[in-house]
Amino acid sequence: MKRSAAEIVAEYGPFRGVERVHGLTYDGQHVWFASGDKLNALDPGSGKTVREIDVAADAGTAFDGKHLFQIAEDRIQKIDPKTGHIVSTIPAPGGGGDSGLAWAEGSLWVGQYRDRKIHQIDPHTGAIRRTIESNRFVTGVTWVDGELWHGTWEGDDSDVRRVDPKTGEVLERVEMPAGTGVSGLESDGGDRFFCGGGSSGTVRAVRRPKRG
């Protein structure tokens, strides 16, 4: 297993009116992050929030290229980012114990925090297609270039880890500085991960390790 220290390349926030950052996602232009009672669009170029959607948003966030998905307790809301309207909801697999959320391969991938699992679910019905076991609390989840990564946070220890999507085996760990947690995780599709900072009220950009 490869291990490295996280290189934090940018930190955004804290933001006015935001006490905690939960899940986050990236739409190619803005980082959307959940802060309990709203979704916030962050411009990573300027570091400023440019828009808010009033919606329950207490865990993971995802984007499928057209719609935002947001965990709200025991359900997952599908949101039209243009209007801010909820277009549909499905049950969340953890019934309220859900954490991270990602979109990949036509499925939603849902982290289960204390159960230490990642579920692949049908985005229309919420039916579980398969389950991957982790050995740590799962906070955020993301896919990039066919790789499955998830965030962990237990006590003062937090890391971003690449796991085998078939077996759950940990292949690589990027270790955050002590006391720096990861509450949500998303790749920008390139060399950065965006990480929610929990009660710090911040969003951090962390360099993704190079392959090979």
C-alpha positions as a Markdown table, in Angstrom:
| # | Residue | x | y | z |
|---|---|---|---|---|
| 1 | Met | 0.0 | 0.0 | 0.0 |
| 2 | Lys | 1.3 | 3.5 | -0.9 |
| 3 | Arg | 1.2 | 6.2 | 1.7 |
| 4 | Ser | 1.9 | 9.9 | 1.4 |
| 5 | Ala | 1.2 | 13.1 | 3.3 |
| 6 | Ala | -1.5 | 15.3 | 1.9 |
| 7 | Glu | -0.5 | 18.4 | 0.0 |
| 8 | Ile | -3.2 | 21.0 | 0.7 |
| 9 | Val | -3.0 | 23.4 | -2.2 |
| 10 | Ala | -5.8 | 25.8 | -1.3 |
| 11 | Glu | -8.2 | 26.4 | 1.6 |
| 12 | Tyr | -11.6 | 28.2 | 1.2 |
| 13 | Gly | -13.6 | 29.8 | 3.9 |
| 14 | Pro | -14.8 | 29.9 | 6.6 |
| 15 | Phe | -18.0 | 31.3 | 5.0 |
| 16 | Arg | -20.5 | 33.6 | 6.5 |
| 17 | Gly | -23.5 | 31.7 | 8.0 |
| 18 | Val | -21.8 | 28.3 | 7.5 |
| 19 | Glu | -21.0 | 26.4 | 10.7 |
| 20 | Arg | -20.2 | 23.0 | 9.1 |
| 21 | Val | -19.3 | 21.7 | 5.6 |
| 22 | His | -20.8 | 18.3 | 4.9 |
| 23 | Gly | -20.8 | 16.8 | 1.4 |
| 24 | Leu | -19.5 | 18.5 | -1.7 |
| 25 | Thr | -19.4 | 18.0 | -5.4 |
| 26 | Tyr | -18.0 | 19.7 | -8.5 |
| 27 | Asp | -20.0 | 20.6 | -11.6 |
| 28 | Gly | -16.9 | 21.5 | -13.7 |
| 29 | Gln | -17.2 | 25.2 | -12.7 |
| 30 | His | -18.4 | 25.4 | -9.1 |
| 31 | Val | -17.8 | 23.4 | -5.9 |
| 32 | Trp | -21.3 | 22.8 | -4.4 |
| 33 | Phe | -21.1 | 22.1 | -0.7 |
| 34 | Ala | -23.8 | 21.2 | 1.9 |
| 35 | Ser | -24.1 | 23.2 | 5.1 |
| 36 | Gly | -27.1 | 21.8 | 6.8 |
| 37 | Asp | -29.9 | 23.9 | 5.5 |
| 38 | Lys | -28.6 | 24.9 | 2.1 |
| 39 | Leu | -26.3 | 24.1 | -0.8 |
| 40 | Asn | -23.7 | 26.6 | -1.6 |
| 41 | Ala | -21.9 | 27.2 | -4.9 |
| 42 | Leu | -18.2 | 28.1 | -4.4 |
| 43 | Asp | -16.1 | 29.6 | -7.2 |
| 44 | Pro | -12.7 | 28.0 | -6.6 |
| 45 | Gly | -11.1 | 30.7 | -8.7 |
| 46 | Ser | -12.2 | 33.6 | -6.4 |
| 47 | Gly | -12.8 | 31.6 | -3.2 |
| 48 | Lys | -16.3 | 33.2 | -2.9 |
| 49 | Thr | -19.7 | 31.7 | -2.8 |
| 50 | Val | -21.8 | 32.8 | -5.7 |
| 51 | Arg | -25.2 | 31.1 | -5.1 |
| 52 | Glu | -27.3 | 29.3 | -2.5 |
| 53 | Ile | -30.1 | 26.8 | -2.8 |
| 54 | Asp | -32.4 | 26.5 | 0.3 |
| 55 | Val | -32.7 | 22.7 | 0.8 |
| 56 | Ala | -32.0 | 20.2 | 3.6 |
| 57 | Ala | -28.3 | 19.3 | 3.1 |
| 58 | Asp | -26.8 | 17.4 | 6.0 |
| 59 | Ala | -24.5 | 14.8 | 4.3 |
| 60 | Gly | -23.2 | 13.8 | 0.9 |
| 61 | Thr | -23.6 | 15.7 | -2.4 |
| 62 | Ala | -23.2 | 14.5 | -6.0 |
| 63 | Phe | -23.7 | 15.8 | -9.6 |
| 64 | Asp | -24.5 | 13.6 | -12.6 |
| 65 | Gly | -23.9 | 16.2 | -15.2 |
| 66 | Lys | -27.4 | 17.7 | -15.0 |
| 67 | His | -28.8 | 17.3 | -11.5 |
| 68 | Leu | -27.5 | 17.7 | -8.0 |
| 69 | Phe | -28.1 | 14.9 | -5.5 |
| 70 | Gln | -28.2 | 15.7 | -1.8 |
| 71 | Ile | -28.6 | 13.4 | 1.2 |
| 72 | Ala | -31.1 | 14.8 | 3.7 |
| 73 | Glu | -31.4 | 12.4 | 6.7 |
| 74 | Asp | -33.0 | 9.2 | 5.4 |
| 75 | Arg | -33.6 | 10.3 | 1.8 |
| 76 | Ile | -31.6 | 11.4 | -1.2 |
| 77 | Gln | -33.0 | 14.5 | -3.1 |
| 78 | Lys | -32.6 | 15.1 | -6.8 |
| 79 | Ile | -32.3 | 18.8 | -7.4 |
| 80 | Asp | -32.5 | 20.9 | -10.6 |
| 81 | Pro | -29.6 | 23.4 | -10.0 |
| 82 | Lys | -31.1 | 25.9 | -12.4 |
| 83 | Thr | -34.3 | 26.3 | -10.4 |
| 84 | Gly | -33.3 | 24.9 | -7.0 |
| 85 | His | -36.4 | 22.7 | -7.1 |
| 86 | Ile | -36.4 | 19.1 | -5.8 |
| 87 | Val | -37.6 | 16.9 | -8.7 |
| 88 | Ser | -37.7 | 13.6 | -6.9 |
| 89 | Thr | -36.5 | 11.7 | -3.8 |
| 90 | Ile | -35.4 | 8.1 | -3.1 |
| 91 | Pro | -34.7 | 6.4 | 0.2 |
| 92 | Ala | -31.1 | 6.5 | 1.4 |
| 93 | Pro | -29.7 | 3.0 | 2.1 |
| 94 | Gly | -28.5 | 3.8 | 5.6 |
| 95 | Gly | -31.8 | 5.2 | 6.7 |
| 96 | Gly | -30.1 | 8.3 | 8.1 |
| 97 | Gly | -26.6 | 6.9 | 8.8 |
| 98 | Asp | -25.4 | 7.9 | 5.3 |
| 99 | Ser | -22.4 | 10.2 | 4.6 |
| 100 | Gly | -20.6 | 10.5 | 1.3 |
| 101 | Leu | -22.3 | 10.6 | -2.1 |
| 102 | Ala | -20.8 | 10.2 | -5.6 |
| 103 | Trp | -22.1 | 9.7 | -9.2 |
| 104 | Ala | -20.3 | 7.2 | -11.5 |
| 105 | Glu | -21.2 | 4.6 | -14.1 |
| 106 | Gly | -24.9 | 5.5 | -14.0 |
| 107 | Ser | -25.1 | 4.8 | -10.3 |
| 108 | Leu | -25.0 | 6.7 | -7.0 |
| 109 | Trp | -22.4 | 5.6 | -4.5 |
| 110 | Val | -23.3 | 6.2 | -0.9 |
| 111 | Gly | -21.0 | 6.1 | 2.1 |
| 112 | Gln | -22.3 | 4.7 | 5.3 |
| 113 | Tyr | -20.4 | 6.4 | 8.1 |
| 114 | Arg | -20.4 | 4.2 | 11.1 |
| 115 | Asp | -21.2 | 1.0 | 9.2 |
| 116 | Arg | -18.0 | 1.5 | 7.3 |
| 117 | Lys | -19.6 | 0.6 | 3.9 |
| 118 | Ile | -20.0 | 2.0 | 0.4 |
| 119 | His | -23.2 | 1.1 | -1.4 |
| 120 | Gln | -23.7 | 1.3 | -5.2 |
| 121 | Ile | -27.4 | 2.1 | -5.6 |
| 122 | Asp | -30.0 | 2.6 | -8.4 |
| 123 | Pro | -30.4 | 6.4 | -8.7 |
| 124 | His | -34.1 | 6.0 | -9.6 |
| 125 | Thr | -35.3 | 3.6 | -6.9 |
| 126 | Gly | -32.5 | 3.5 | -4.2 |
| 127 | Ala | -32.1 | -0.3 | -4.6 |
| 128 | Ile | -28.7 | -1.5 | -3.5 |
| 129 | Arg | -26.7 | -3.0 | -6.4 |
| 130 | Arg | -23.6 | -3.9 | -4.4 |
| 131 | Thr | -21.8 | -3.1 | -1.2 |
| 132 | Ile | -18.1 | -2.6 | -0.5 |
| 133 | Glu | -16.8 | -2.9 | 3.0 |
| 134 | Ser | -14.2 | -0.5 | 4.5 |
| 135 | Asn | -12.2 | -0.8 | 7.7 |
| 136 | Arg | -12.7 | 2.9 | 8.7 |
| 137 | Phe | -15.6 | 5.3 | 9.1 |
| 138 | Val | -16.6 | 6.5 | 5.6 |
| 139 | Thr | -17.1 | 10.2 | 5.1 |
| 140 | Gly | -16.8 | 11.3 | 1.5 |
| 141 | Val | -16.8 | 9.1 | -1.7 |
| 142 | Thr | -15.6 | 9.9 | -5.2 |
| 143 | Trp | -14.6 | 8.2 | -8.5 |
| 144 | Val | -11.9 | 9.5 | -10.8 |
| 145 | Asp | -10.3 | 7.8 | -13.8 |
| 146 | Gly | -11.9 | 4.5 | -12.8 |
| 147 | Glu | -10.5 | 4.7 | -9.2 |
| 148 | Leu | -12.7 | 4.7 | -6.1 |
| 149 | Trp | -11.6 | 7.0 | -3.3 |
| 150 | His | -13.2 | 7.7 | 0.0 |
| 151 | Gly | -12.5 | 10.0 | 3.0 |
| 152 | Thr | -12.1 | 8.8 | 6.6 |
| 153 | Trp | -12.3 | 10.6 | 9.8 |
| 154 | Glu | -11.8 | 9.0 | 13.3 |
| 155 | Gly | -10.7 | 11.1 | 16.2 |
| 156 | Asp | -7.8 | 13.3 | 15.1 |
| 157 | Asp | -6.9 | 11.0 | 12.2 |
| 158 | Ser | -8.2 | 11.6 | 8.7 |
| 159 | Asp | -7.1 | 10.4 | 5.3 |
| 160 | Val | -8.2 | 10.0 | 1.7 |
| 161 | Arg | -7.8 | 6.5 | 0.5 |
| 162 | Arg | -8.0 | 4.6 | -2.8 |
| 163 | Val | -9.7 | 1.2 | -2.5 |
| 164 | Asp | -10.2 | -1.7 | -4.8 |
| 165 | Pro | -13.9 | -1.4 | -5.9 |
| 166 | Lys | -14.3 | -5.2 | -6.0 |
| 167 | Thr | -12.7 | -6.2 | -2.7 |
| 168 | Gly | -12.5 | -3.0 | -0.7 |
| 169 | Glu | -8.7 | -3.5 | -0.2 |
| 170 | Val | -6.9 | -0.3 | 0.6 |
| 171 | Leu | -4.4 | 0.5 | -2.2 |
| 172 | Glu | -3.3 | 4.0 | -1.2 |
| 173 | Arg | -3.6 | 6.5 | 1.6 |
| 174 | Val | -3.1 | 10.2 | 1.5 |
| 175 | Glu | -2.9 | 11.3 | 5.1 |
| 176 | Met | -4.2 | 14.6 | 6.3 |
| 177 | Pro | -2.4 | 16.7 | 8.9 |
| 178 | Ala | -3.5 | 15.9 | 12.5 |
| 179 | Gly | -6.7 | 17.6 | 13.4 |
| 180 | Thr | -7.7 | 18.2 | 9.7 |
| 181 | Gly | -10.8 | 16.2 | 9.0 |
| 182 | Val | -12.4 | 15.2 | 5.7 |
| 183 | Ser | -16.2 | 15.4 | 5.9 |
| 184 | Gly | -16.9 | 15.2 | 2.1 |
| 185 | Leu | -14.8 | 14.3 | -0.9 |
| 186 | Glu | -14.9 | 15.0 | -4.7 |
| 187 | Ser | -12.4 | 15.0 | -7.5 |
| 188 | Asp | -12.2 | 17.7 | -10.0 |
| 189 | Gly | -11.5 | 15.1 | -12.7 |
| 190 | Gly | -7.8 | 16.1 | -12.7 |
| 191 | Asp | -5.1 | 16.5 | -10.1 |
| 192 | Arg | -7.2 | 17.9 | -7.2 |
| 193 | Phe | -9.6 | 16.5 | -4.6 |
| 194 | Phe | -12.0 | 18.9 | -2.9 |
| 195 | Cys | -12.5 | 18.0 | 0.8 |
| 196 | Gly | -15.1 | 19.2 | 3.2 |
| 197 | Gly | -13.6 | 20.4 | 6.5 |
| 198 | Gly | -16.5 | 19.6 | 8.8 |
| 199 | Ser | -16.8 | 22.0 | 11.8 |
| 200 | Ser | -13.9 | 24.1 | 10.5 |
| 201 | Gly | -16.4 | 25.5 | 8.0 |
| 202 | Thr | -13.9 | 25.3 | 5.2 |
| 203 | Val | -13.3 | 23.5 | 1.9 |
| 204 | Arg | -9.8 | 22.3 | 1.1 |
| 205 | Ala | -8.2 | 21.4 | -2.2 |
| 206 | Val | -5.7 | 18.5 | -1.9 |
| 207 | Arg | -3.4 | 17.3 | -4.6 |
| 208 | Arg | -4.2 | 13.9 | -6.0 |
| 209 | Pro | -1.1 | 11.7 | -6.1 |
| 210 | Lys | 0.3 | 11.1 | -9.6 |
| 211 | Arg | 0.0 | 7.6 | -11.0 |
| 212 | Gly | 2.9 | 5.3 | -11.9 |
